[in-house]
Amino acid sequence: MDSRVSELFGGCCRPGGGPAVGGTLKVRGAGGSSGCGGPKGKKKNGRNRGGKANNPPYLPPEAEDGNIEYKLKLVNPSQYRFEHLVTQMKWRLQEGRGEAVYQIGVEDNGLLVGLAEEEMRASLKTLHRMAEKVGADITVLREREVDYDSDTPRKITEVLVRKVPDNQQFLDLRVAVLGNVDSGKSTLLGVLTQGELDNGRGRARLNLFRHLHEIQSGRTSSISFEILGFNSKGEVVNYSDSRTAEEICESSSKMITFIDLAGHHKYLHTTIFGLTSYCPDCALLLVSANTGIAGTTREHLGLALALKVPFFIVVSKVDLCAKTTVERTVRQLERVLKQPGCHKVPMLVTSEDDAVTAAQQFAQSPNVTPIFTLSSVSGESLDLLKVFLNILPPLTNSKEQEELMQQLTEFQVDEIYTVPEVGTVVGGTLSSGICREGDQLVVGPTDDGCFLELRVCSIQRNRSACRVLRAGQAATLALGDFDRALLRKGMVMVSPEMNPTICSVFEAEIVLLFHATTFRRGFQVTVHVGNVRQTAVVEKIHAKDKLRTGEKAVVRFRFLKHPEYLKVGAKLLFREGVTKGIGHVTDVQAISAGEAQANMGF
């Protein structure tokens, strides 16, 4: 992690000044990339001034892993060949967790050969038969002519293959929504999930608020979750047809779960908790076109960079501004993204073809940052964001998920409720393993360092019943008559066989992002590690007496209230006023329940 990201926290970077170096990376359909356009240096456009080929255009060679498959043509395959192709499609769908992208007219080495119209039609017909065999649908994303070294027009076609949902095993992506207060975060989510444009006075956001004071002030102060579905054909599934959450889940092959976070600086601790605890796959940073990078925007950007959460940017309220104002805001974002602390490549999305390319490049390169300009009132360019979310592939591969599923069960407790006629309910994310109805788990640590036995009575994902929960999925678990007073945020529910360790003292390698003076022994900070949020005191700074902004060190912390469950290697973020730092846990001093009781009150 580049320590220069501290500039985003300390306010050292000025939002204005100077033209953007190099301009925005603007992707066009004729560009030649994994999505037929983009910033990869390996691709060539293959044309000279005379219009004839100089060098043939290439994509990167086909990878054995991943969900992208190249096929030159699929014309009338034999039965044996057809069965082989179906098996291959099953593999690609498994790699993409239910999604695959086929490039028709492309050789395995990436050469864009193209097919004549009749051959392409026959290939798509075969692809449709293959998809039916595995229970999937196909959607043509885009076509492109490749006319080098040929007198007849030839084209390549990019096709999305997506499984029809069964047994609620849809692809689920979590998107954290960041941005300054009044930038339009809740309004945008209301428009996406409700299917109706805003009236310009915030009507679309009313269904998202959880508290009366949020409705009265129009400002989010808590974490809320909203869902947007896409079916196997890529069509939007939301509440516009009076659907319930259960119907949306049943009809969707892909689900986007938006985590609406607070924008006001007063609720920054809630925003940090949402980013560290709910493990979002990526983040949406909303910037108002008429105010630009203001308030907490820069700080939220710094949090995403510090926690290494990939993000894309949406410039909202373009209906309120002149075109020159919107362009000025985009240039301002470009300058910030290209600073050494960010080192991102901005990609302005202005067409549907750009949106498809942006989704693919965003998943392949952590440095690519798509930028959308839209309005929640007029609906301008709103469809481009929907296309992006529909095409966006999973950012983790299937092997990583399988490895996590083979481990023992570990569920992070992020929320605690009491539901009438149900009892105590906890919400959170399954970090590893598999959780089923009726499983016997232990939850802790309690204030005295113990773990208590409990039983999972029922499971819900996205407000609909679910029998099996897999690693990486978020859900709520009903615990029956288990005493809610014994639970708190930051606990974990684990398999009894795990024999979980707890600690009051731990060490972490940190980078001090910003501090007004010097960071010394005895300083108290609020530490965020996953779903853990607690005040800790600095006991020792190894090899140094003090730290200044941008310096690194190994620091020993001690929790002040009660022991916690931590794992070596976990990401850490701490804060206190303007002081902020990041790092990872390097050592945990495990203690027993008896030692935890003896340490209480220190």
N, C-alpha and C positions, 0 to 999 in steps of 0.2 A: 504494500500500500504506500503510494507516494505521499510523503509527509506534506507536500505542498497543497494537498486537499484542505489543509488547515485554513487556507485563505478563505474558503467558502464558509467556515464557521466564524472566523474572526472578523469578517467584514473588511478584509484588507484589499479585496479586489473591487475595483470600481466598475459599476455596471455600464458606463458609457465609454465613449472615446474610440476614435480610429475605425477604419473600415475593416470588415471581416477578411482575414487572410485566406485567399484561395476560394472564397465563396462557398455556397452550400453544395453538397454532393447531391445532384439532382438526377434521379434515375429515370431512364426512358426505355420504352419497350424494345428498342433496337440495340440495346447496349450489350447483350450477351453476358449472362451470369448464370448462377444456379437458378435464378428466377428470370432469366433472359434480360438481365440488366443489373448494374450495381458496381461497386467500387473495387472488385477483385482485379488485381494486376495481371492475372493469368489470361484474361479474356481479351480477344481482339475483335474489332468490328469487321475485319475481313474485307474492306473495300478500299479502292483507290479513287482518284478523282474521276476516272472514266466509268465508274460504276461496276467494273469487273473485279473479280476476286484477286486480292494480293496474297493473303494468307487465309485459310479457312477458319471460321470462328469455332471456338472450343468452349466447353464447360469443363470444370475440374473433373478428373477421372472418377468414375463411379466408385463409391466406397462400399465395402462389404457390409459394414454396419450402418445404422441409420435407416430412415424411412423413405429415401429417395432412390428410385429405380429408373435406369435408362433402358429403353427398348427401341431398336431400330425399326422393326415392324412386327405386327402380330397378325399376319394374313393367313387364314385357313390353317391353323396348326393341327397336327395329328393328335389323336386322343392321348397318346403318351406325352407329347409335348404340352398339351393343354393341362394335364394333371400336374406336370412339373411347374408350369407357370402359376397354377393355383397355389401350390405349396410355397412358391417364391413370394406370392402376394401375401399369404398368411404371415410369412416371416417379416416382410416390410411393415405390415399392419401391427404386428407385435412390437417391432422396434419403435414405431410411432405411437404406441398405446392406443391403437384404433384408427390411426390416420396414416396415409402414405401418399406420396406424390410421384406420378409416373411422367417421364419425359419421353414422348413418342417421336421417333425420327432422330434419335441420338444414339451413337455407338457407345460401347462401354468405356472407351478412352476419352469420351466427352466431345467427339467431333459431331458438329451439327450437320447431318447429312440431309435430313428432311425427306418427306414422302409426297408423292403425287396425291391429288384429291381422292382418287378411288382407293389407293392403298391406305390412306389415312382413315377413310370411312370404314374400311374393313377392319383396321387395327382397333379402332374405337369400339366396333361391334364386338370383337373378341374380348376386349378389356371389360366391356359391360357383362359379358357372359361369365368372365372370371370373377367379377365382383359379386354377381348373383350367387355364385357357388359358395362364396365365403360369407354371405350375408352382409353385403356392403353396397353402397351407391357410389356413382361416379359423377363428378362435376367438372366440366371443362373450365379451367381457370383463364386460359388465354392461348391464342395461336400467333405464330410468327412466321413470316415468309423467309426462306433462306434460298437466295437465287444465285449464289456464286457458282461459277463453272457449270452452268446449266441453262438451257434455253427454255425449259418448261418450269413453271412455278412450283416450288416445293416448299413445304411448311413443316414446322415442328409444333406439337401440341402439348401443353402442360395440363395434366389431369389430376384432380384431387380424388382420392379413394377414401371413403370414410365408412366405418362399420355402422350398421343399424344398431341402436342401443338394445342391450339385453341384460336383464338382472341388475340394472343400475350401474353397470360398469362403464359409464361414460368417461371421456377424457375431461378432467377438471383442472383448470388453470386458475390460480389465485393472483389477482392484480390489486396491489395497494394503490390507493388514490391519494396523491400528495399535492400540495400547493398552498399558496397564501390564502388567508381568510378573504371571502367575497370574490374568489376567482371563478366560482361556479362549479365546484366539484359535485356537490349534492344535486344540483340542477341537472348537470350532464348525466349523472347516473340515473336520475329520475326519468329523463328523456329516453335513455337507452333501454331501461328495464320496463317502463310503463308503455312505451311506444307512442307517446304523445308529446308534441313540442311544447316548450314552455311559453307562457303568456307574457314573458318579460318582467314579471313581478314575483317569480319564484314559486309558481304553483306546482311545478313538476317535482320539487324537492320535498313537499309536505309529507308524502308517504314514507320518506326515508328517516325522518326524525324520530328519536326514541323518547324525548323528554319535552315537557311543556315549554321550558325556558328556551329550548332549541327552536321551537316553532315561533315563539315570540321574538327572539333575536335574529332568527334566520342563520344561526351559526352552529356548526356541529361541535359538540364537546365530548362525544363518546365515539366508540367504534361500532359501526353498523355494517351489515353484510347484505349485498344485493346480488341477484343472479341474473344472468343473461345466457340463454341457450341457443344452440345452432343444431338443426337436425342433420340427418345424413346427407341431405342435398344442399346444405349450406344456407338454408333459410333461417331467419331469425325466429326464435321462440321466446316470447316474453309475456307480460301480463296484459297485452293489448286486447286479447280475445277473452278477457275475464277468466283466464286460466288461474288455477291455484299453483302453488309451488310444486305440489306432487305431480300435476299434469305437465309442468315445464320439465321436470326431471325425467318423466316417462317418455316425453317426446324428443328429448335432446340426445344427440350423440356426443356433443361437446358442451361443456358448461364453463362459463367465465364467472368466477366469484369475485366481485369487487369488494375490497375492504376500504370503506369510506373512513378516512382519518381526519382528525381535527386540523384546521389551518391556523388557528389563533395561537400566538406564542404562549399564552397562558396554559394551553393544553398540550404543550410540546412533549411532556412525559407520556401522555396517552399515545401520541403519534409514534414515539420511539418504541413503546411497548408493542404497538401493532406491527411495526417493522421487524422487531426481534423475535416476537413470540409466534406470530402466525405464519412465518416462513413463506412470504409471497414469492411466486415464481418471477414476477417482474413488477415494476411500478409505473404508474401513469402520473406524470408531473404536469399539473394544469397551471397555465400562465394566462392571466387576463391580457388581452391585446391592448387595452387602453391604459394599463398601469405598468406592464412589463415586469421585469424582475424586481419585485418589491416585497417588503415584509419578510416573511419566513421562507420565501421561495428559494433563496440561496441556501438557507440552512437545511431545508428538506432535500435539496440537490446534494448537499454535502453528506447527509445521512445515507442516501442511496449509494453514493460512491464509497463511503466508509464501510458499509455493510456488504458491498459488492452485489447489490441488487440491480440487475439490468433495468433500464427505464427508457420510456419513450415520452415525448412531450406533446401536449395538446394546447394550442393557443386558442382560447375561447373568446366569446363576445366580439367576433369580427363584424357583426351587424351594427355595432355601436361606433365603429371607427372607419375612418377613410382608409383606402388601400395603402397609402403611404405610411400610416401609423402601424398597420399590421406588418408591413415590410420592415419598419424600423425595429419592432419588437422581435421579429425573426432574426434580424442581423445581430441584435443584442444577445439573443440566445446562442447564436453561432460563435460569437466572441468568447462567451463564457465556456461553452463546450470545448473549444479548441485550446483553452488555457492549459498549462502544464499539469495542474492538479486534476483536470478532467481527462484531457487527451481523448476526446470523442470525435467521431466523424458524423456531422449532421447530415440528415437525408430528408429533404423537403418532399412531402407527398402531395401531389397535385392531381393525380389521376388514379383510376382503378388499377392500372398496370403498375404504377408506383407502389400502391398499397400491397399488392401481392409480393413484389420484389422486396419491399421493406420488411414484411413479415419473415421472409426466408433469410434475408441478410441479418436481421436482428437476432435470429436464433443461432446463426452460424458464427457471428463475430460479436464479441462483447463490446467492441468500440463503436459500432454503428448505432446511431440514435435517430430514429424517425421523428419528424416534426409534422404535426397536423394543424391546420388552421380551420376552425369550424365555428358554427353558431348553434346554440341550443334553442334559439327562438325561431330563426328562419330555416334551420335545418341544413344550411350550407355545408357541404363536404362531410356531413354526418355519416353518409353511406360509406365513405372511404375508411373511416374508423371501424365500421362494422366489418368491412371486407378484411381489414388488417387483423381484427380479433378472430374472425372466422378461419383465416389461413394460418395464424400463428401456431407453430408446432410446439410440442412440449419441449421445455428447455433442459430436461433431464432425460437420459436414455433409459431404456427398459432394463438394462443390466444393473444399473444402480438401484432401481426400485426392487428388482428381484433379490439382490443382496440384502437390502434392508428388510424385506419381508421374511427372510430366513432367520433373522435375529429374533431375540426375545422381545415380547411386547413392551412398548414404552409410550405412554400417552401423556402429553403435556396439558395440564389443567390451566386454562386461560380465563374461563368464565364460570360462575356458579349461580344457579337459579333454584327457586322452589316453584314447582308447577303443581297446581291443584289436581288431585286425583292421580298424580304421577309420582310426586315426591321430589327428592333432590336430583338435580340434573347438572352435569358439568359439560362445558364446551371446550374444545381445544383441537390439537393436531396429533395424529398418531405418528410418532417419530420413527418407529421401527416395529417390525413384527406384524401380526394379524390379530384383530380383536373381533370376537363373535359374541352374539347374545348368550348369556349364561356363563361367560368366563369368570373365573375367580382371580382377582388381582389384589395387590396391596397398594395403598396410597400413602404418600408422605413426602418429605418428613414433617411430622408435627413439631410444635414448639419444643418438645422435649426429645426430639430426634427419633421418634418411633414411626413405624409403618403399620397401617391398620388394614385389616382384611375387608373386602367388599365384593359384591357381585354385580356384573353388568346385566341389567334387566332388559334394556332395549337400546337400539341405536337409531339415530336419524342423521341423514346427510341432506343438506339443503332443504330442511323442513319436511322430508319424506322418509318413510321407514326404510331401514337397511339392515340386512342380517349380518353382513361381513364388512369389516373396515380394514383397509390395507394401508401399508406404510405410505406416508406422504399425504394422506387424505384427512380433511378436517370434518368433524362431526360433533354431535352432542350425545352423551351417554346418560341414560336414566339409571339411577342407583337405588331406587326404591325408598325405603325409610331410613337410609343412612343419614346420620345427624349432620346437617349442613354446617353447624358451628365448628365441626372438626376439620373443615376444608378451608383452603385459602388459595388465591392465585399464586402460581409458582410451584405448586406441588406436581408430582408425577405419579401416574398409575402404572405399575410395572408388574411383570410376572413374578410370582413368589420365588421362582428358581433363580432370579437375577441376583439376589442378595445385594441390593443397591447400597452404595456407599454415600455417606453424607459428610459435609465439611463445614467448618466455621472459618477456616483459614485456607487461602489459596493464593497461588502466584500466577501472574500474567505478564506476558511481554506486551508492552503498550507503546503507542505513539501519542504524545500530548498534542492534540490538534490545536487547542487554543487555551491560554491561561494568561490572565492579566499581569501576574507577577511571577513568582516561582512556586513550583509544586513541591511540597515538602512532606516529610514524615508527620503523621498526625492529622493530615487533611482528610476531611470527610466528603465522600461523593456518593451519589446514587448509581449503583451498578446494575446494568442490564445484561443478562446472559440468557438467551432464549426467553423463556417465560418467567425467569427469575428477575425480580426488581426489588432491591433492598439497599439500605444505606450501609456503607462499609468504610472503615478507616484505613488509611495507608500506614502499615506497620513498618515497612522498610523499603528503601529504594536501593537495589543492589548496585554496588560499584559507584554510586553517586550520592551526594547529599541532597541535591535538588534537581528539578527539571524545569526547562523553559520550553516555550512553544516550539513544536517541530522536533524535539528530542525524543529518543527512544531509550527504554530501560526495562528491566525486569522488576516488577513491584509486587510486594506481598500485601494482600488485603485481608481484613478480618470483618466478617459480618457482625453488625451490632445487635441484631434482635434475635434471630434464630438460625439454626443451620440450614443449608440448602443442598440439593442434589445437583452436582456439577460434573461435567465430563471434560477430560483433557482435550484440548483442541477447539473447544467451543468459542465462537466469536463473542467478544466482550465490548461493550460501550459504556462509558461512565460520563456523568455530567454533574455539575453543581454551579448554578448561575450561568455565567458565560464560559466557564471551564468545561472543556469536552475532550475526550480521548477515546481511542479505540485500541483493540489488541485481541489476543486470544489466550485462553487459559493454558498454562504450561505445566502446572503441578497442583494437585489437590491433596491436602492433608486430611485423610479420612479419620473420622472419629466414630466411636460407638454411641449408642443411645445413652449409656450411663455418663459418658464424658460430656455429651450435649447437655444433659441435665445439670451437671456440675458447672458448666460454663455459662448457664443462663444467669443473666444479671450482671455480667462483666461490663 
